[in-house]
Amino acid sequence: MDKMEKQLNKISTAEMKKNMSEDTMTICECCEFLETMIGDDKNILDCINYIERKAKSMHSKLVQNKDEIKLLKFVKGTPMLLSETAEQLFKELGFRKNQSVCYDDKNIKYEKESSNGCDILTVHFYNGAFVYTENMNRAMVTDGKMLKAIYRQMMELGCI
């Protein structure tokens, strides 16, 4: 190696050491740099240690992502948190799923006693549609939480 190549390598080495200390270097960049450091044991060891730290960090992030993915339920290819299934959302709103033999996984009915105790609120899903009523079949006032539960059930049924 002539004097000019050594000078360029030193500049490159200083820059790379700075990038490693600031943790801004990719593993690929570090590997490319490693190939240029023949005979420079200290810098080679520093570079290998850096690659090992980055790989461990990446591994930790991958394990965390894998654990998060395990918490998802995929319905018709759409990821949903298990804690946010339609049935759970309706349960949070005070509804219970009707378990009668008349209903199945495509024909679903949730029921709840109204606040006045005289009526039963129902949300019935069938044939790609839903009906939200009370016994008197009056117009229903609803909020975002109810809409979210209805939307989620429609997604789980593959209607949306």
HELIX and SHEET records of a PDB file:
HELIX    1   1 LYS A    3  SER A   21  1                                  19    
HELIX    2   2 ILE A   27  GLU A   35  1                                   9    
HELIX    3   3 ASP A   41  LYS A   70  1                                  30    
HELIX    4   4 LEU A   82  GLU A   84  5                                   3    
HELIX    5   5 ALA A   86  GLU A   92  1                                   7    
HELIX    6   6 GLY A  144  GLU A  156  1                                  13    
SHEET    1   A 2 LEU A  72  VAL A  75  0                                        
SHEET    2   A 2 THR A  78  LEU A  81 -1                                        
SHEET    1   B 4 ARG A  96  LYS A  97  0                                        
SHEET    2   B 4 ILE A 108  GLU A 113 -1                                        
SHEET    3   B 4 ILE A 120  TYR A 126 -1                                        
SHEET    4   B 4 ALA A 129  THR A 133 -1                                        
END                                                                             
